[in-house]
Amino acid sequence: MTQLEAFFLLNQNDPNARQYLYDEIPQHYVWNDSDHVWNLRKRGKQIGRLAYTHHTSGELWYLRLLLSKVRGPTSFECLRTVKGKLFATFHEACQEYGLLDSDKEWHELLQQYFAKWVLHVGDGKIKPPTAGDREYHDDDICISEHFCNLENSNSVDEMIDSTFPDFLKNFKDPEYLSERAILTPTNQIVGHVNTLIVEKIPGEMHSYYSVDSAEDFPGSERDQMQSFPPEYMNSLNVPGLPLHELKLKVGTVVMLMRNLNQTLGLCNGTRMMGTKHFIPRMELSPSETRLPFRLCRKEMPLQICYAMTINKSQGQSLEKVALFLPKPVFTHGQLYVAISRVTSPQDLKLFINDEEGNTTNITANVVYRQIFYNLPLEYYTCIKTAGRVICYSTLVIGAGIRTNGYVWESFTIEEHNK
């Protein structure tokens, strides 16, 4: 038995010894070399010290550091236990005790700053930039360069590689895929990004086609066929409906677009891969449409989901988020919803393009402040588009809802007197 192991045994049997550090034991106990035990010292004084250990010795160095700080340990496991939690290594225990120089305080400070910044984005408190000769809109904000990709071209392939590194090695790993996603404002961009990612997956592509029909058309069937032939209806990309052609490969991540079986977790918005489920073809119709008929699309309620719209990402928490903004967000609270999906600031990356397609860190943050005061009255909203100002008389109904420490807004806008 070594002197250190005997020190542990002494602390187990002698409560008085537990008040001392390991290097203080020789002042109060004598080492019996024949019996390999520590006996209580009866006379004289002795000074003890820990054997020299170089800081490059790894775990041995961290063990020595703990022995100089922890009183009365009864085992190696006791040394590695901090605040009731057993750590795997002496190094981790030293970090938890705060014995090592680390960036933990800086990370905590950045987390607090990031949370405050996210709240200010949601509240519309960040003022537009003023530097330079460029003319900024009232809803423009400047994103920290730390979050942006200003040094590169913001290409879609580059964004995919940074969000899904080593994709070919991990495209079947559920944990790897569940913790990351690309967010963007429109379904058109989502479809383009998802197609590029699916093409990277090895294997044969399978296409599934929908059967589209027009319901509630005011004219005759002949008029309907002449005005809206099948190829036109197949080309429609309606929010809330799958595409006419669903292209899938084995291992593709998909999102369920309807509630099928809540007890099995088959709910609207569930991302899935790898598990066998019966997903029937369903007759789907949009709740709202500007078409002169109600589109009825019979198709599996699935869409590819490596990238998703910002609206569809509400309520999800992700480890890594890439926000792709070739065009700015277009409605209230979208930017806030997107940046608040990520759990840590170091895993958020924004890919922003200006009107000329160049990389930038300036983007729009659309916030209707009237919603925060719950004002049920008419007000005029001015929207700048293509150099023109368009005014809408709108009525806002709703209020803010607080969840997960942040604020997000649920509201309905009814347009009239347009």
C-alpha positions, 0 to 999 in steps of 0.5 A: 500500500502506498502512502497516498492509499494509506492516507485515504484509509486513514481518512476513512477510519480517523475523523480527526485526520479529515481536517488536513491536506495530504502534505499536512499529514506528516505534521500530525502522523508518522509513517510506519514503513513496515505496516504501511500505515499512518500512526498518530504522532506523539512528539516532535514536528515534521514538515511534509511536502508533495513530490514534484510533478511537472505540469506536462505530466497530465493526470498526475499533475492534476492529481497533485493539484487536487491533493493540495486543495481537497481536505480529507479525501477517502479515495480517488473517486472522492477527489474527482467528486465536486458538489456531488458530481463524479467526474471522469478525470482529475482534469475535469475536477480541477476545472470544476473547482476553478483551479485551472485558468479557463475561458468559462467566465468569458463564455458565461458573459457572452451567453448573457450578452447573446441572450440580451441581444436576442431580446433586443432584436425581438423587441425592435430596440436595435437602431439602424446603422449610421456609418458610411455613405449607404442609405439605410432603412428604418428596420435595418440592423447591423449583425456582429461580424462574429456571426456572419460569413463576410470573408467568403462568397456566401455560396450555398455549397459553402453554407451546407459544408459549414452546417453539415461538416463531414456530411457523407460520414454522418448522413445516417447519424440521427443525433448529428442530423437532429441538432442542426438545420438551415433556416431561410424565409421562403419555401422556394429557397428551402426547396433549392437547398434541400435538393442540393443536400439530397443530391450529396447522399449516395444511392438511387433517387426515388420520385413520388408524384401527386395527383392534383385536382381543382375543387370549387371552381365556379365554371364548367369542367371544360373551362377549368381544364382550359384555364388550369391544365394539370401541368399548371396545377403540378407546378404550384408550390403552395405553403403547407402542401408538399411539392408535386414531385417528392424526390427521396433517397434512403436515409433522407431526413423528412418532416411530417406536414400533418398530424397522423398519430400523436401517441407515436410522435407522428405530429405536424413538424416532426423530423424523421429518418430511418424508422418504418412507418406507414405514411399514407397519401392524403388529400391535402388543401391549403387553408388559404389561397388566392387561387380561384379554386381550392387546390386538392393535392393527393400526396404523402404529407412529407417534405425534405427537411435539412433546411426549413422555413423560419416559421416552421422552425418555431418551437425547436431548439437546435445545437447549430443553426445557419440562417440563409438570407439571400433576401431579408425577412418579410414579416414581424418577428422572423429574424428573432425567431430564427436567431433564438433557435440556437442554444449557444452563440458560437453555433449561430452563423448568418449568410446575408446577401445585399441587393447586388448579391454581395456578402454583408452583415446588414439586414432587415428586422421587421418588428411591429411595436404596436403589438407589444402595447396590445393596441386594438386600433388601426395604424398605417404601415409603410413598406419600402419596395423597389423604391416605392412606398406602399401604405396599408391600413391594417388592424392588429389583433393579438399580443405577445407571449413569453416562453423559454425566457424569450419573447415571441409574438403570435398575431393576426393581421387583417388587411383592408382598405388596401 
